[in-house]
Amino acid sequence: MTAHQRTVTDNFETGMSLIAAERRRQVEVEGYGADHDRDEVSESLVRAAVCYATPAYRRVMLGRRAPIDWPWEADYWKPTPDDRVRELVKAGALIAAEIDRLGAASR
């Protein structure tokens, strides 16, 4: 494995651990676990993830409060435009929540 490959792998593992920690926080602190997520419809978790994953300069905002595609009330939009990694971590955790929701729905 080259030094570059190790760096990419290390960063990937760090990203995974950051996303897992954020998902854990969403469940334990915010209360957004399986019971809550089961009620989400219309790809709302994925739509929220896309909003966080989209760079700030590319977002179309609705009255400067939340992106136009934001699936929930604007008060739930908590961007961190000065911390791109944090926004991507939020996006990843929301994707993980949707994967879990789909898995639970198929059982």
C-alpha positions in Angstrom: 0.0 0.0 0.0 1.4 3.4 -1.0 1.5 6.4 1.4 -1.3 8.0 -0.7 -3.5 4.9 -0.4 -2.9 4.8 3.4 -3.9 8.5 3.6 -7.1 7.9 1.7 -7.9 4.8 3.8 -7.2 6.6 7.0 -9.4 9.5 6.0 -12.2 7.1 5.0 -12.0 5.4 8.3 -12.1 8.8 10.1 -15.1 9.8 8.0 -16.9 6.6 8.9 -16.2 7.0 12.6 -17.4 10.7 12.5 -20.6 9.7 10.7 -21.2 6.8 13.2 -20.6 9.2 16.2 -23.1 11.8 14.7 -25.7 9.1 14.1 -25.3 7.9 17.7 -25.7 11.6 18.8 -28.9 11.9 16.7 -30.3 8.9 18.4 -29.1 9.4 22.0 -29.3 13.2 22.3 -32.0 14.2 19.8 -34.1 11.1 20.1 -34.1 10.4 16.4 -33.9 6.7 16.5 -35.7 3.9 14.6 -39.2 4.7 16.1 -38.9 8.3 15.0 -37.4 7.5 11.6 -40.1 5.0 10.8 -42.5 7.9 10.4 -40.4 9.8 7.8 -41.9 9.8 4.4 -41.1 11.2 0.9 -37.4 10.5 1.2 -37.2 13.2 3.8 -34.0 11.9 5.4 -32.3 11.7 2.0 -33.5 15.2 1.0 -32.1 16.6 4.3 -28.8 14.8 3.6 -28.6 16.3 0.2 -29.1 19.8 1.6 -26.2 19.3 4.0 -24.0 17.7 1.3 -24.6 20.5 -1.1 -21.9 23.2 -0.8 -23.3 26.5 0.7 -22.7 28.5 -2.5 -24.9 26.0 -4.5 -27.9 25.9 -2.1 -31.1 27.6 -3.2 -32.5 29.1 0.0 -36.1 29.8 0.9 -36.1 33.2 2.5 -32.6 32.7 3.8 -33.9 30.4 6.5 -33.4 26.9 4.9 -32.7 25.4 1.5 -35.8 25.2 -0.7 -35.5 21.4 -0.7 -35.3 21.1 3.1 -38.0 18.6 4.1 -38.9 20.0 7.6 -39.5 23.3 9.3 -36.7 25.8 8.9 -35.9 25.7 12.7 -34.5 22.2 12.2 -32.0 23.5 9.6 -28.6 23.8 11.4 -25.9 24.5 8.9 -22.3 24.9 9.7 -21.0 26.7 6.6 -17.6 27.3 8.1 -17.1 23.6 8.8 -17.6 21.6 5.6 -16.6 18.3 7.3 -19.3 18.8 9.9 -22.0 19.3 7.2 -20.8 16.2 5.3 -20.9 14.2 8.6 -24.5 15.3 9.1 -25.3 14.3 5.6 -23.7 10.9 6.1 -25.5 10.2 9.3 -28.8 11.1 7.7 -28.1 8.7 4.8 -27.2 6.0 7.4 -30.6 6.7 9.1 -32.4 6.2 5.8 -30.6 3.0 5.1 -31.6 1.7 8.6 -35.2 2.9 8.0 -35.4 1.0 4.7 -33.9 -2.1 6.3 -36.4 -2.0 9.1 -39.3 -1.5 6.7 -38.4 -4.5 4.6 -38.5 -6.9 7.6 
